[in-house]
Amino acid sequence: MKERFRTFKQLSAKQKLQYIWDYYKIHIIVTVVLICAIFSIIKAVKHAGSVDLYVAYVNVAVDDKVTDALANSSGLIISNYKDLLITEDPSSENLEYAYASSMKLTSALSADRLDVIIGDSYAMSYANGAEYLVDIEEFVGAYNPQLLDKLRPLFLLDDNGKAYAIDISALGSFADAGYSEPIYLGFIAADSHISSKLTLLSTLL
């Protein structure tokens, strides 16, 4: 340990920075993302009274054009979590970022600052497996059954027949976004912002 410390002291400033980055890269990345997540959630809490819906985009690249169009067409004030990544591939070079994204989702859920997840099939399967998502067929059937006929062809079902997401690839601003893979929407299993969730669905349909 003393020998390692002496070696470190002999390094130049640039070499010391490189040494710290090489050995503590994962800790640094996770810490930075978590700090950003905490500040984001604190900001969201401060403005909670003016937000109608909290939406997380997971494994989906989304720009302001898409999110602004969704907000404008629905008339909702939407707070977005963008650029989140979920993967369990141990060979992925973004594994550290994926871990930090998972922590950000967990923090948002704990703070009751997440209503909707929009993502690819893997992201939605992950969220459903973690029991984050409500059965959309049951949810809509309870609050606005008139929408069910339009929604049923879009359902993404798990092995138990639960409709945990809907395919929104051809709906609203997502239809013109040029995604090469299907994009899905799922609702968090919570009683918050129910009317806003229904408004979002009606707008997309």
VMD Tcl script that draws the C-alpha trace (Angstrom):
set ca {
  {0.00 0.00 0.00}
  {2.88 2.36 0.90}
  {4.65 1.47 -2.35}
  {1.46 2.25 -4.31}
  {1.13 5.58 -2.52}
  {4.75 6.50 -3.29}
  {4.21 5.60 -6.94}
  {1.12 7.79 -7.10}
  {3.01 10.73 -5.59}
  {5.66 10.44 -8.29}
  {3.12 10.77 -11.11}
  {2.55 14.03 -12.96}
  {-0.75 15.88 -12.51}
  {-2.05 14.53 -15.82}
  {-0.99 10.98 -14.93}
  {-2.67 11.28 -11.53}
  {-5.95 12.28 -13.19}
  {-5.66 9.38 -15.63}
  {-4.89 7.01 -12.74}
  {-7.94 8.19 -10.78}
  {-10.17 7.87 -13.87}
  {-8.91 4.35 -14.70}
  {-9.43 3.02 -11.17}
  {-12.54 4.93 -10.12}
  {-14.40 5.44 -13.41}
  {-17.50 3.49 -12.39}
  {-17.78 5.30 -9.04}
  {-17.33 8.70 -10.68}
  {-19.94 8.07 -13.40}
  {-22.52 6.66 -10.98}
  {-21.94 9.48 -8.49}
  {-22.30 12.21 -11.14}
  {-25.50 10.69 -12.57}
  {-27.00 10.22 -9.11}
  {-26.22 13.83 -8.19}
  {-27.90 14.97 -11.41}
  {-30.87 12.72 -10.64}
  {-31.20 14.14 -7.13}
  {-31.12 17.74 -8.39}
  {-33.61 16.83 -11.13}
  {-36.01 15.30 -8.61}
  {-35.59 18.23 -6.19}
  {-36.41 20.60 -9.05}
  {-39.42 18.48 -9.98}
  {-40.66 18.46 -6.38}
  {-40.41 22.26 -6.19}
  {-42.53 22.55 -9.31}
  {-44.78 19.59 -8.52}
  {-47.88 21.72 -8.33}
  {-47.49 22.83 -11.95}
  {-46.67 19.43 -13.48}
  {-49.47 17.28 -14.92}
  {-47.41 14.23 -15.86}
  {-43.91 12.79 -15.35}
  {-42.60 10.79 -18.31}
  {-39.41 8.71 -18.55}
  {-37.91 7.83 -21.93}
  {-35.94 4.59 -21.62}
  {-33.78 3.16 -24.44}
  {-35.38 5.74 -26.72}
  {-33.66 8.77 -28.24}
  {-36.14 11.63 -28.12}
  {-35.71 15.29 -29.03}
  {-37.55 18.44 -28.00}
  {-39.61 18.39 -31.19}
  {-41.30 15.15 -30.14}
  {-41.78 16.05 -26.47}
  {-42.97 19.58 -27.24}
  {-45.48 18.29 -29.78}
  {-46.83 15.82 -27.23}
  {-47.18 18.53 -24.59}
  {-48.79 21.01 -26.99}
  {-51.28 18.54 -28.48}
  {-52.35 17.20 -25.07}
  {-52.34 20.57 -23.30}
  {-50.46 18.95 -20.42}
  {-47.45 20.26 -18.55}
  {-45.05 17.32 -18.85}
  {-41.77 16.83 -16.99}
  {-39.47 14.49 -18.92}
  {-36.63 12.19 -17.91}
  {-34.65 11.68 -21.12}
  {-31.72 9.54 -22.27}
  {-32.23 6.73 -19.77}
  {-30.69 3.37 -20.58}
  {-31.60 -0.08 -19.29}
  {-29.48 -3.11 -20.19}
  {-28.22 -6.22 -18.44}
  {-25.64 -7.10 -21.08}
  {-22.40 -7.53 -19.07}
  {-20.37 -6.77 -22.19}
  {-22.07 -3.43 -22.77}
  {-19.70 -0.46 -22.59}
  {-22.62 1.52 -21.13}
  {-23.27 -0.82 -18.21}
  {-22.29 1.83 -15.65}
  {-24.65 4.37 -17.25}
  {-27.41 1.76 -17.29}
  {-26.96 1.19 -13.56}
  {-27.17 4.93 -12.93}
  {-30.32 5.15 -15.10}
  {-31.90 2.35 -13.07}
  {-31.12 4.26 -9.88}
  {-32.68 7.39 -11.35}
  {-35.89 5.50 -12.17}
  {-35.98 4.07 -8.66}
  {-35.46 7.51 -7.13}
  {-38.24 9.02 -9.25}
  {-40.61 6.21 -8.28}
  {-39.78 6.63 -4.60}
  {-40.50 10.35 -4.85}
  {-43.82 9.73 -6.67}
  {-42.44 11.64 -9.63}
  {-43.01 9.08 -12.39}
  {-46.27 8.36 -14.20}
  {-45.37 7.07 -17.65}
  {-42.55 5.05 -19.20}
  {-41.96 5.22 -22.94}
  {-39.37 2.83 -24.32}
  {-38.43 -0.11 -26.48}
  {-39.65 -3.67 -25.87}
  {-36.76 -4.49 -23.52}
  {-37.34 -1.41 -21.37}
  {-41.05 -2.18 -21.07}
  {-40.41 -5.85 -20.28}
  {-37.92 -4.77 -17.60}
  {-40.43 -2.33 -16.06}
  {-43.20 -4.93 -16.12}
  {-40.95 -7.55 -14.56}
  {-40.13 -5.08 -11.79}
  {-43.90 -4.62 -11.27}
  {-43.75 -0.93 -12.11}
  {-46.58 -1.03 -14.66}
  {-50.34 -1.24 -14.36}
  {-52.52 -3.43 -16.58}
  {-53.59 -0.82 -19.14}
  {-56.70 -2.79 -20.13}
  {-57.91 -2.80 -16.53}
  {-56.90 0.84 -15.99}
  {-58.69 2.14 -19.07}
  {-61.64 -0.19 -18.48}
  {-62.13 1.36 -15.05}
  {-61.81 5.02 -16.05}
  {-62.61 5.36 -19.78}
  {-63.79 2.07 -21.35}
  {-64.75 3.87 -24.59}
  {-61.04 3.87 -25.50}
  {-60.62 0.10 -25.25}
  {-61.70 -0.77 -28.79}
  {-58.98 1.49 -30.20}
  {-56.37 0.32 -27.73}
  {-56.75 -3.48 -27.88}
  {-54.93 -3.92 -31.23}
  {-51.99 -1.98 -29.76}
  {-51.58 -3.95 -26.52}
  {-48.25 -5.54 -25.60}
  {-49.07 -8.64 -23.56}
  {-46.94 -10.66 -21.17}
  {-47.16 -14.45 -20.74}
  {-50.05 -14.04 -18.31}
  {-52.09 -11.97 -20.76}
  {-51.49 -8.69 -18.93}
  {-51.60 -5.65 -21.23}
  {-48.64 -3.83 -19.73}
  {-47.96 -1.42 -22.62}
  {-49.30 -0.14 -25.92}
  {-47.51 0.33 -29.23}
  {-47.36 4.07 -29.94}
  {-44.98 3.88 -32.92}
  {-47.67 5.09 -35.34}
  {-49.36 7.54 -32.98}
  {-49.03 11.30 -32.56}
  {-45.58 12.86 -32.80}
  {-43.93 9.43 -32.55}
  {-45.21 8.49 -35.99}
  {-42.99 11.10 -37.63}
  {-39.93 10.51 -35.43}
  {-38.45 7.86 -37.71}
  {-37.90 5.09 -35.15}
  {-36.66 1.84 -36.67}
  {-38.05 -0.30 -33.82}
  {-41.48 -0.21 -32.13}
  {-41.95 2.26 -29.28}
  {-44.23 1.46 -26.35}
  {-45.97 3.33 -23.55}
  {-46.78 2.01 -20.10}
  {-48.40 3.57 -17.03}
  {-46.87 3.36 -13.58}
  {-49.07 1.43 -11.15}
  {-50.04 4.39 -8.98}
  {-53.16 6.48 -8.40}
  {-51.53 9.80 -9.26}
  {-52.42 11.96 -12.29}
  {-55.12 9.59 -13.54}
  {-56.94 12.25 -15.58}
  {-53.66 13.35 -17.18}
  {-52.85 9.77 -18.18}
  {-56.26 9.43 -19.84}
  {-55.78 12.78 -21.59}
  {-52.45 11.59 -22.94}
  {-54.02 8.42 -24.29}
  {-56.92 10.26 -25.89}
  {-54.49 12.70 -27.52}
  {-52.37 9.91 -29.02}
  {-55.40 8.06 -30.34}
}
mol new
graphics top color blue
foreach p $ca { graphics top sphere $p radius 0.5 }
foreach p [lrange $ca 0 end-1] q [lrange $ca 1 end] { graphics top cylinder $p $q radius 0.2 }
display resetview
